[in-house]
Amino acid sequence: MTHFRRTIHDRLPSVLQAPLTRVYRSIANRIAQLPSLPVVRHVRCMQFRRLHPLNKGRPRGTPIVRAYWTAFLRAHQDHIRGRALEIGTVATLQEYGSRTVERADALDLTAHGPEITVVADLSRADHIPSDTYDCFVNQFTMHVIFDVEAALYHSVRILKPGGVLLINFACVDYYFPRGLDMHTGAPLFVFWWFTPIQVENMLHRIGLAQADYELTLYGNLFARIAYQLNLPAEELTRHELDYVDPGHPLLICARVTKPIGWKTTRPEYRDPWLPETRPAHWSPEMGHYTKSDSA
């Protein structure tokens, strides 16, 4: 259809092409502005008076937290270089460091795919050598690790001096009531929803100073509610997405640089109590809202 439209356009006299192009662009711009119109926005908000997520929780569009993380990665893309590590996959390293990453490793609890070159529980990662990586992209993981301070310690320890940790912390998310099996060797549970002061205290407890890290907050009250109700980023206006309310953050992102001469005592390990339950199984169709086999 697009090819046909272009063909007709090219055959028109040049005197008509420019006006038609302006009309087409004007219509396209007005369509793009529809979500921001007051009436449309009020109708959309009527969807929020509900007890369950939109589309029964099935993934649709770009999750708002993913849009925020993309913005953060683009802002810090220069740090994704050299020998780099990522959680669960190397997709982010390939996307943002295709020209600067010399070697890409992926870390997970089990070697469930060919990309996994480092098998480890990040909170018990003593066997990974210190001073190994130039960059570590630790994304959407910390809230499902019970011994989060130990995981943060190892995330910094395995960096080379001057290496950079790009990491995020969820302020609010879906809770897995029965645990979630993502085929990583053990069911995942959500142990933490973070606040900025909590994250900064953890960074200081592992021997970092304010000069060693930078926190970036994303989100606001509307973005938090929209995310929990499964509204994709594409259905928010730019202002709704970009406005930052420090009192209602949705995602905390941090750039941490390992200082030269960094040394600190490893935190004392803590193990969680876990319930005896049959976990739900994650699927691309149902995402986090899938039912367990026993439900």
N, C-alpha and C positions, 0 to 999 in steps of 0.2 A: 504493500500500500504506500509506504514511504517512497519507494522507487518510482511508482506511478505518479505520485504527486510532484516529485522533482522533475519528472519527464515533462509533464504538462507545463510546469512552471518555466522550464528552459525553453519551451516552444513559444511562450508568450512574447509579444513585442517587448523590447527592453523598457519602453516607456511605462508598461504596466507592471513589470516585475518588482520594482522598488515599492510602489504603494501596496501591492499584495503582500509583500514580505513584512511591511510595517503592520498591516492588519493582522497577519498570522501571529506575529510576535506579541501584539497587544492582547489578542485573545488568550495566548499561552500564558502571558503574565497574569491576566485576570484569573485564570483557572488556578494558577499557582498560589494566588492570594486568597482563594476561597476559605481555607482553614482559619485564616486570621479575621474573617468577617465576624462582627459581633453576633449576628443571628446564628451563624453556623457554629460558633464557639459555644453559645449557650445551649444549643441543641445537643452538641457533643457532650457537654457536662451533664446532661440528663442521664447519660449512660452510667454515671458514677453512683447512682442510687441503686446499689446492687449488693448481693452477698457473695458473689463469686466473680473471678476475673473474666474479662472479656474473652470471647472465643473459647470459653472453657479452659483457658490457660494455655492453649496451644500456641507455639511460637508464631509470630507474624511480624514482618518488618524488622527493623533494627531495634533491639532492646535499648532503652535510654542509657543504661550504664555502659553499654558497648559504644554508643555514640560519644560519651564522655571520655572513655578510655582511648578511643581513636584520636580525639583531639589532643589528649595528653601525649600519646606516642608521637604524633606529628610534631608537637612542640619540642620533643626531646629525641628526635630521630638521630641526631648526630652522635648520640651516646651508644647507639646500637652498632657495634663494630667489633673487630678482632675475633677472639674466641668468645662465643656467646652461648648462654644457656636459657632455656625456656621451659615452662611447665607443660608437660603432656604432649607437646607438638613443637614443630619448628616453623609453623605457618607465619607467626608474627615476625620472627627473625628474617624469614625469606621476603616478606612483604616490605619491611621497613629497613632492612639491612642487606638487600640483595647485592649491593656494590661494596659494602664496607665490612660485612661479616666474613671472616676467613674460615671459621669452623663453627657449625651450629650443632649444639647438643640439646636433647630433650630429656627431662627428668620426670619420672613417675614411680608409683609404688611397685608396678610390675612392668615387664617388657611386653606390653600388650600390642605393640606395633613396631615396625622396623625403625621408626624415628626415635624410639626410646633407647638412648645410649647410656643413660645414667639411671640405675635402679636404686631408689632410696626413698625413705620417709624423711622429708625435709626437716622434721623436728628431731630426727635421730641420724643425721647425715655425717657422723664423725669420719666415715671412711672416704668421703670426698676430700681430696687434698685442698689445703688452704692456698690462697693466692693463685687460683687457676684461671678465673674468667675475667674478661674485660667488661662484660655486661651480663646481667641476669634480669630477664623479664619474668617477673613473678606476678601473675595476673589471676584474679578471681579464685584464690586458693586459701588465703589466710583465715577466712571465716569458717572453713571446714577443718581446720587444724586445732586440736585442743591445746597442745603445748605451743602456743603461738609465739611466745617469747624465745623459745629454743629455735623455732623455725626461722625467726627473724635474725637471730644470732648466726645461724649457719648461712643464711642468705648473704650476710655481709662477709663472713669468714672466708667463703670460697672465692671472693673477688680478689683480684690483684690490687695492690695499693693504687689508689686513683681510679679503680674500677667503679662502675655505676650500677646500682640496683634501681630498676623501675618497677614499682610495686603498687598495688591498690588494695584498699580495705573497704568492704561493704558497710554502709551505715544502716541499711535495711535491706532485707531480701526475703525470698520465700523460705519458709522453714520446712525441713524434711521430717515430718512427724514419725516416720518409720525408718528413717535413713534412706539413702539413695545409692543404688548399685550402678556405677558408671564403668564397670568392668576394669577397675584399677586394682583389684585384689582385696578390697575391704569396703564395706558400705560407708558412705559419707554422711556425717551429721553436721548441722550448723551449730557451732558452739559460740560464735561471737557476732555481734553487730557493733561496729566501732564508732567512737567519737574522736575528733581531732586531738583532744588533750590526752586521751588514752594512747593513741598512736605515738604522740611525742614523748610520753613517759616511757613507753617501751624502747624507743630509740635511745633515750638517755640512759636507760638501765643497761643497755649493751655497749655503753662507752662512747656514744656519739654526742657531739656538741651541735648547737644550732647551726653553726657554719657548715656542718657536714650533710645537711639535708634541706630539702624544700618541699613543703606540703602545698598541694593544690586541691581546693575544694570545688566540687561540682554539685549542682542541684538546688532545689528550692522546694517549698511545700507542694506546689502543684506537680512538679516533676516526680516527687516521691509518691504521691497518690497515683499519678498516671502510670508509673512503673509497676506499682503493686497491682494495679487493675489491668495490666498487660496491654497498655496503650503504647504503640511503637513510637520511636523518635520522629518518624516522618509525619505523624499527626499532631505534633506540637509546633507552634510558631517558633521562629528563631529566638524571640525574646523569652518565651516560656522555657526554652531549652537552655539558653545562655545565662539567664539571670541566676546569680549565686546568692543564696541566703545562708549565712554562716550558722543560723539557728536551725536550719532544716537541710543539712547536706544529705546527698544521696550516695556519693562516692568520694572517698579520700584517695588521692594519688600522691605518691612521694617519689622524688628523685634523691637517692642516697649515694653519696660518694665516699668510698672507703678511705679514711685518712691514712697517710703514710705513718707507720709506726703504731697502728691501731692494735691494741691488746686489751682484752677483757676476759674475765672469768666466765666460762660457759655456765649458763643458767642451770640450776638443779632441775633435772628432768621430772615431769609430772605426767602421770597416766590417767586417762579418763575412765569413769564408770560408763559402761554402755548397756543399754537394755537388750533383752533377748527378743528380737523381732525379725520378721521377714521383710527385708527392705524392698522398696519400690525399684523398678528398673527403668532407667532413663531411656527415652526414645526420641528420635527427631520429630515425630508427629505430636507427642504429648508433652515433650520437654520435662520440666520439673514437676508437672502436675499429674504424672502418670500414677496409676493405682498399683499397690502391691498385689502380689499373687493371691494373698489371703483376703483382700478387701472385697 
